Amino acid sequence: MKNKIIPILLFTFIILSTTINAQSETKFRDTIAINYQDNKTLLDILKVLPINVFDSWEWSDDDRIKTVDFIAKNNYLIDSTAAFNNIKHITPNYLNIQVVDGVWLLAIYKFSENDFFVVTDDIVGDGNTVHTFNYKNNKLTPTKMLNWFSRIKYKILLNDTPECRALIDENEAFFDYTLGEKDTIIISSWLFNKEEHGKCFKGNTIRLKANKKLGRFDIDKVYWVE
């Protein structure tokens, strides 16, 4: 009886080992449904973004064009790498991509039929890198706000002193950007709180609202979020 059991156990072990090895060799593959027509403007902008908005990773012009052209033809995208260039969320005005241990964001805001405000945010361990553009009549142009945040960050100051300004300058890269909401951008910092920094700042959060008439974003509110 023992002699019969041993071959059966050996055969079972071989089958299990083969199955486990086959599973471990199976490549990651994820099919992401993307309706091209619903997201056409966002994807068209993705194709023409300059390479410097991808500072923490490399997504060449050719690769982006091929990606968008594939989506246009098939209404889906096949992702073959679990932790790289993995589209987590897409809407007609917002794209969220996981890139290794970081995140890359693209958001567009419509001012008029052929006039959009564009924001990209490259988020890695050492903070955020934000770029802004205008996309008007199918032409992408960097905004005059080369450092967009520097034009509005001092609006949170209650006391405009060198010490308070230094707090903002030292932590600028760590402000978080909430993008993708219709007509709204929120910039906030978890590093500041009212108890410790209330003498310097009006708040740790700035809410911006789209001014479609003037084609810009205006500060709507500065407040504390604990």
PyMOL commands that set and color helices and strands:
alter all, ss='L'
color gray80, all
select helices_A, chain A and resi 2-25+40-48+51-54+61-74+148-151+153-156+162-174+194-197
alter helices_A, ss='H'
color red, helices_A
select strands_A, chain A and resi 30-33+76-79+86-91+94-99+102-112+115-124+127-136+139-142+176-178+184-188+205-211+216-223
alter strands_A, ss='S'
color yellow, strands_A
deselect
rebuild
show_as cartoon
